Amino acid sequence: MEKMYRVLNTAASEIRLLRLLPGTSQDSIAADIITTSLNQVEPFEALSYVCGNPADTIPITLAGMSKSITTNLHEALQKLRLASKPRTLWVDALCIDQGNIDERNQQVRIMHEIYAKADRVLVCLGTYLGSEDIASAIELLAHDLDVHWTDPRLSMDSIFHIFVVLNHEWWRRIWTVQEAAVARSLMFVYDGRDISDTTLMGLSNSYAKHRDRRCCNIQHRWSIANTMDLNNELVVRFAALQHLLAFRTANISPAPRNLDLSTVASMFRFRKATDQRDKVYALIGLSSSMQTDWVDYGLSVEETYETAARASILASRRLDVLSHATPFTTYTDESFSLKGYEKSKRLALPSWVPDWSLEFDLKDRVALVANYQLRFLDTCRACGQYDAQIDTKDPPGSLGVSGIPFDVVESIASPRLSITSGDLDTFHEWRSVSGVDKNPMAVYVGGTTRLDAFWRTLCLGSEPWDLINRNPVAKADDNTRAGHDEWWFRQLLKKYQIEVRSQVASIFDLHVDRCSMGRAFFVSKKGYFGLAPSTARAGDLICVLAGGRPSFVLRYLHETPLPGYSSVPGFTLVGDCYVHGIMDGEAMLDVANDKVQLERWALL
């Protein structure tokens, strides 16, 4: 029996393309397979879609043989098929021999290039069964920002199905990020109608404008008896749209940002994958200088995540991945609702390896807080001039790092774990531990005053920033100080049930809330102020690691071997931390001046 797939010549960068044969909606799907090289590829379009239930299938004719495909894919091909001529597509489920693990590994390694070389990437967002012209409603709102969302030309059914388009599972899948982000031209297809990415961004701008003006009460039109808050749901869905399209714009710009794998994976943590290994494999092509030869579906999920963490460090020469490993271990199960967070469901990973399998959505506050705090990495370089020093021969589970012991946690206050109550008491405790109220103008060990060090520590030494547009993060300045002063004054008045409105205080309130959530204020043995993970405790080591932009809290476990060393101290990573006065490389000056030597340790 003739085989459907012949072996691809990987040295020639061969891929398969699907030639979708013409037909009507009544005809069964038929297609041929052609083999070509990415080096001299003919024009083609790449399909981006949600596979759907693998058990729900429909047979088609592929290369003269019967092939079962999911109902979702069948529906997409029906809508994309032309009436009178073939259409050349790249479709992962049909162009890759899914039963050949070696081929899957190789094709995943070049997936970025496949989508980048497609003439267009077609995003399939499903089929509409009603009679309304949803695409026309979208065009009307997107291209005339003065058109109200309550305009009589727009039925409530049209408005609701705009939500349906934005709520499609495509916006939640991990593979679709890369597929859209690298596209030269991106076209969304809903019920067979083309909707450009520019149109969807215009739709988002329209909604934002009318929501800010509060001129369109679509919730009232929707149904005052309906329990779903359509306004808020649209806010969340448009945020996801803006997040992706802003990322794509930056990615295809002449000067794309230098992002490591862990940063990209964290930005899209809320996206789901059927195979949890794809939480990293799907994003490799979006990571700067990332090698792909380590992609291997023969590895377990745990092995994949550990390998990805090592590869991320090797590519970036930084230890940013460590800051992504611990955010979701600092909360109790009662503090936030996080799907998959329960301890029994966590993967058995070393402390320095992020668990990308944890699931949550855009509305989960714990994710918002974690991503917000991670941005403070852009303002610091505690490691100074020193890049990460790791050995590719480290034993499984161990990461050899070079660093210096800087200090020890001496006094640590209660952490902020809840947003519902107790904040004022917590901040009072932090101020008490710092001694800032007793002598605010006392000289701080790292320079300036105790008060200056305290308020800068609260906000991780940074100004407020914008998560959606990813604006550059700046260091805190006098304007930030004014925000702190107004904020604390307002906090004190709350004790007497006195409310004072202040936009400056509100901005700082949100900023310090996000910067300090899941963290605890501490004073070190030398007198330094800092914010550490909530799981830190007195006696933990504060260190600076080569390649680490923040400082870190480590806890000694036991001696362990590393390549070239019979035994080195082994530590568990408690998490990254902010220590005021050493975030610009001050602690590493003695290393640069040959006064101290970097020590070799193992993270376990």
Secondary structure, DSSP 4 states (H G I P E B T S, - for coil): ---S-PPP-GGGTEEEEEEE----TTSPPEEEEEEEEGGGPPP-EEEE-----TTSEEEEEETTEEEEEEHHHHHHHHHH--SSS-EEEE-HHHHS-TT-HHHHHHHHHTHHHHHHHSSEEEEE-----SSS-HHHHHHHHHH-TTS-TT-TTS-HHHHHHHHHHHTSGGGGBSHHHHHHHT-SSEEEEETTEEEEHHHHHHHHHHHHHHHHHT---HHHHH-TT--S-HHHHHHHHHHHHHHHHHHHHHHTSSS-----HHHHHHHTTT-B-SSTTHHHHTTGGGSTT---TT--TTS-HHHHHHHHHHHHHHHHSS-THHHHHSGGGSS-TTTS--TT-SGGGS----TTS--TT----TT-HHHHHHHHHHGGGGG--TTTTPPP---TTPPTT-EEEEEEEEEEEEEE------SSS-HHHHHHHHHHHHTTTT-TTSBPTTSSBHHHHHHHHHTTTB----TTTTPPP-B--HHHHHHHHHHHHHHHHHTTT-----HHHHHHHHHHHHHHTTEEEEEETTS-EEEEETT--TTPEEEEETT-SSEEEEEEEEEEEETTEEEEEEEEEEEEEEETT-TTSGGGHHHHTTSS-PEEEEE-
